[in-house]
Amino acid sequence: MVLEDTSSIPQFSSFELSSVTLQLPQSKISFFNIYRPPSSSSFSRPFSRFLDEFNSFLSVAATTPHEFVITGDFNKHLDNSSDHATSQFISVLSSFNLIQHVNFPTHNKNHTLDLVITSADSSIAPFVYTSLCSPSDHFPIFTKLSISSTPLPPPTQHTALPMIVGPSTVAHHRALALHCCKAHAKINSKMPNSTPCKIVTPKNFILKLCTRDCVFDFGFNRCSGGFSPNR
């Protein structure tokens, strides 16, 4: 996987944003991580500004031409549907055809603050779960994504072309055979009871490497300038 920088996304004053894009075998997937400071923080901005800036962010992120996931700590009680600010936030998501997947508490005060958001048309089907064991006041969120694997391409089929035999062809292939013998000298020296490789006949250009257990035959291919195993 190759990481690609997505720093072209603008920065905002009401929340922190980082992003990364992974290059998959057949496609890409982008992850956007958001941190919105709590209202008790000196860095906090009015929620109305956050909604405006989040809307501007989504106008870029939601048009990503491949799969994407928006996640992070939004410091908003998404479990409180009666809260007006929460309703506004959900309405913004809906206007961009987005779905929020976390439906359980992510904080030790039993509220849902950490979110996982994807397009409603996404095929990655996030499966989210948590663990109550955490060194922080927030619980970790684990997300499994359904990403189809890419099968390996079928092996390339090569068709042997007919060989034209002439005086120059004979000399050429005999030279190749002798070169191959030298290349296999190390193999011969490491094989007990082996016999030196040899050219069987000048006409069929077969190189044989004989050992006590097996015989390796190599037939030459004039077009490739080398040799390929016969069996």
N, C-alpha and C positions, 0 to 999 in steps of 0.2 A: 504494500500500500504506500502511496506517495502522498505526503502532506502538502497541501497548497494553502498559501496565505490568502485570507479574505479580508485583509485590513482596509480594503476600499470601503467597507461599511462605515458610515460616519459614527462618531462618538456623541454621546448625549449627556446632559447635565443631571438628569434625574435617575439614571441607572448606569451601571458599568456593563460593558459588552465585550466579549471575546468570541472569536469564531475560528473554525478550521474546516477544511474540506478534504475528505479522503478520496483518493482515486482508486476505484474498484476495477476489477477486470473489464466489466462492460459499461460501467456508469460511474457516477460520483454521488457522495452524500455529504451534506454540510451540517455542522453542528454549531448552534448559536447558544452561548452561555450568558445568562443575565443575572446581575445582582442588583436588587433595588434596596437601598438602605432603609431600615425601619424608621418609623416616625420619630423615635427617640434620638436618632442620630443627628449630629450637626450637619451632616451632608444630605439630609433628607430634603426633598422638594415637595411642593403641594401635589396631591394625587392627580389633580387636573393637568398639571404639566407633564406628569408621567404618562398619562393617557395620550396626550398630544404627541409626545416624543415616541411612545411605543407604537402609535398609529403610523408615524413616519417611518419607523424601523420596519414595521410589517409591510409597508408599501414596497420595500426593497426585498426583504427576506422572503415574503410569500410569493414572490415572482421568480424565485430561484428555479432554473430550468431542470433541476434534478431533485432527488429526495432531500429533505432537510428535517432537522429536529431542533426545536427551541426548548431550552431547559434552563433551570436555575432557581435561585431563591428570590421570589417576588415579594416576600414579606407582606402578603395580603391574605386574609382568611377566605380562601376560596370555598371552604366548607359552609360559610355563612351566606346562603343564597338570599337572605332577606336584607343584607347590607347593600346600600345603593351603589357604593363604589365597586363592589364585587360584581353586581349586575352590569354595570358599565363595562367592566373589564371583559366579562363573558360576551357581551354584545360586540365589542371590538373584535374578539376572536371570531365570532360568527360571521361578521361582515367580510372577513378574509378567508372564509371557508376553512377555519382551523378548529381542531379538537384538542381539549385538554384531557389527558388520560389518568392523572393521579386522583384517586377517589378515597384515599385513606389519610390519616394524620401523618404529618411529616415532622412534627415538632412535639417536644415533651409537654406542651400545654394543650395537646390534643387538637391542633389546628393544621390545616393543609396550606403550607406556605411555598413548598417546592414543587415545581410543575414540570411536566413533559408534554410538549405541544407539537402536533404534526398537522399536515394537511388532511382534510377529510377524504381526499382522493388518494392518499398515500397507500402504497402496497406493503410497507414495511411492518405493519401490524404490531406496534409496540406492546410488549407485555411487561408491566411495571410491578415491582414488589419492593418491600422494605425489610429492614432488620431493626429490632428494638434495641439492639446493642450498639451504642454509639458513644464516642468520647465527647460529642458536642450536644448542644440542646436540640439540634436537628438530627433526624434519622436519615441514614443513607438511602438513596433510591437506586435500585438496580433496574436497568431497562434492557430487555432482549428484543432485538430487531430481526425481522424475517427478511434476509437478503439472499436471493437465489444465487447459487454457485454457478460458475461458468464451466461447462464440460471442456476437457482438453480436445483440441482439434484432432480429427482422424489423421493417422500417419500418411505422409505423402507417398503416393504410388509412383514408382519409376518404371518406365518401360525400356527394356534393353533394346538398343538399336543394332542392326546387323553390322558385322565387322567386315571390312574390306581387307583382305590379306594380300600383301605384296611384299617385295623385297624390303622396302623401307619399314613396313609394318612389322615384319619379322625382327629386324634389327632393333626397332624401338621397343618391342615387347620383351625381347631377350634382355635388353638393358634394364627394363623395369623389373624383370624377374630377378636379375642379379642384385639389383638394389634392394629388392624385397628380402632376398636371402640374407644380405648383410644386416638388414633391420631386424630379422628374426634370429640372429646369431645369439643374442642374449637369451631368448626363449629356449633355444636348443641347449645352451649351456646349463640351464636350470632344470631340464627335463631328463631324468635318468633313462638310459637305454634309448636315447633318441638318435635318429640318423640325420645327416645333413640334409637340408632342403635341396631340392633339385628340380630342374626343368624336365618334365616327363617327355614331351615331344615338342619340337619347334612349331608344329602346325596348330596345335590346340592351345598353346600358351598356358598350360596348367602348371602352377607351382604347388608342390606338395611338401608339407612339413609332417614328417612321420614320427610318431612316438609309440611307445609300447601300448598306450591305451586308446589313442584316437588318431585320425588323419584329418588334417585341415587342408582343404583344396581352395585355391583362389583362382578365379578366372578374370582375365583382364578386360577392361572396358576401354576401348580406344578413345571414345568421346570424352570420358572424364579424365583421362590421362593417369589413371590409377588402377586399383583393383578392388573387387568386391567379392565377399564370400559366396561360393556356390552352394554351400549347405552348412 
